[in-house]
């Protein structure tokens, strides 16, 4: 294995781009953009403040999914799941520490399947979770990682918890986009897209921001005056139904001042706009290179993220804000343009969908999801009638099932509590109806549903 510097962490190179053999079947290229901790705080998803013109343009050229759901709202379990095509509990990744290589058991990951079907594969940034043992090195022809320059490490900064949470800080950094890892990543992607290629490619780009710590060039912070960053209002006297409904850092967030909340929002918004600018560079490169016409673009967040809803400022929940993430598809094979769909799907469905859209001949037997490619032809069609997610609270498991109307949650199979929310009347899920006798029939139905696969 060869190590290159300064930005190449490690590389598995079977052949250079110039020596790749031609593919007579003319399969579509795939640009697979997965963004760390990105929720639906985007202009195209109706946010009134956040500026994301390039992602909005992507949505206008393709299909926007309103009801895309991760299977576990944490980076490692979510990525391990959708890149293997297995539910987190099946593959056995329920935290950020379990290495993929210990549980994969020779089951082909999504990029490895494309590689074995004649694609040239490149990984930029955070695609799988973390370092080599969390990755699938054999899946890639090239793997690159990037780091901040010395200039990009400078700038005004502040920890919003006075150091209680080491990750919870922002920095309005000096320098430009390419002083940050995501900016370097975008440039590497642009160079690859514009290079000569005789093979279809699977280019996976894993942007880090808006993941904490919230660092972006100062110009993106300047886009958001604090007075425009309004935190969400909570119902009077609201408290979580159970201590474990949210992770245990709630005591720290309960101390947030109005200033802290506004700074958190500003920094998240700034990082989102910074990431959006990098997406724009990829899209421009696809247009200028002539690759756009034969490229399927998949853009999504690896899970949802709370920005003050439930007075929670993080992920790791099985509420709507934790599990719902933006998902946009455009380009080759996407027949809709500027259209949105309310069809629900789970992230384990991504793997079989891309197999069908790329026309691959091999469908691994282990896959637990199913293709929603039909939605790209007719966005009005329904897909799943319910979606599921889990979260691990130490020895206790939380399970969620959601249909069109309700979200139902069981803690330790109901032994540590039950939650029910009417998502039509209470979309942010503040009013637990599990003890309301009027919803007894709904509870009974959802209880059966949570233990029955669709």
C-alpha positions, 0 to 999 in steps of 0.5 A: 500500500502506497502512502502519498503526501500531503493530502493522500492518506492511503491509496489502493491503486490497481491502475491509473486513470489513463490505463483503464480499459474501455467499458463497452456497456456504457454504464452511467457514472455515479457521483455519490455525495454524502455529507456529515451531519447534514439535516434539511436546513437547506434552501431547497427544503424550505429553510428561510435563512440558510443559503445553499444555491448550488444544492438548490440548483441540483434539486431543481434539476432532479428529484428531491425526497422529503421522506428519506430516513436513516436507519441509525442517526450516528455516523458509523452505524448509518454509513456501515448500514447503507454502504453494506445494504444491511440494517445496523443490528444485522451487520452489528455496527451500533456505535462509532467504534466497531470496525467494519472489517470485523463484521463485514464477513466478505459481503460486498460493499456498495463501492466494491460491487461497482468496482467488480462490475467495471467501474473505476472507484475513488473515495474522497474524504469521509465516505465510510466512517473513519480510518482503514479498519472502518473502511473497505480498502479493496473497494477503491482504486484510489482513497484520499483524505485531506487536512486543514492548512496552518492558515486554516487553523487560525481565526476567531473561535469559541467553545459554546459550552465553556469546554464541557463538550470538547466538540462544541465550538466554532471557528471563523477561519482565516484563508480560503476554501482550500485551506480547509479539508472540504475545499481540497476535497472539492478540488481533487474531485474537480481534477478527477472529473476533468481527467481523461477516463475510459471507464465509468466511474464511481466517485464518492465524496464525503464532505465533513461539514457541517459536522462539528467542530464548526469550522469554515472560512470567515466569509461564510460566517459573515453571511449570517448575522446573529439576529437572523439566527432564531432558535426554535421555540419549545412548548412551555414546561416541555420535558423529554418523556424519559431520561433516555429519550435524549442522550445524557448531554441534555444537562449541558444544553439546558445551560445554553444562553440565547447567545449560545443558541444563536452562535450554534445556529450561525456556525452550522449555517456557515458550515452548510453554506461552505459545503454548498459552495464545494458541491457547486464546484463539482457540478460545474466540473461535470458540466464543463467536462461533458460528463453531466449527461451520463452521470447519476448524482446522489446527494444526501446527509448521512442522518438528521440533526437537531438544531434546538428542537427538543432543546437538543443540539446534536444527533443520536435520536430516533425522532423526525429531526434525528432520522430524516435527512435530505436526499436528492438525485439528479442526472442520468436515469432521473426523469423528473426535473424540479420535482419532489416526492413524498415516497418514504424509503430507508437508507438500506434501500440506496444500495439496491436502487443504485444497482438497478439504475446502473444496470449492474448484473450482480445483486448480492444475496445479503441485501435487506433493502429494496430498490426505489428506482420506480420513484424516479420514473413516477414520483407520485408513486408510494414506496414504503408504508413505514420506515424503521430506525434504532438507537443504542443507549448502552444496554438499552435499545430504542426502536422506532417505526413510522408510517404516514401518520404516526411515529411509535417508539419502544425502549427496551421492547417497551419495558422502559417506556413507549412514545407515540406522536401524531406527526400530522398534528405534532410534526416536531413530536413534543406531545407523547400520546402513549398514555392517552386512552383515545390512542389505544387502538393506534398503540396496538397497531403500531406495537404489532408493526414495530415487530413485523417487517414490511 
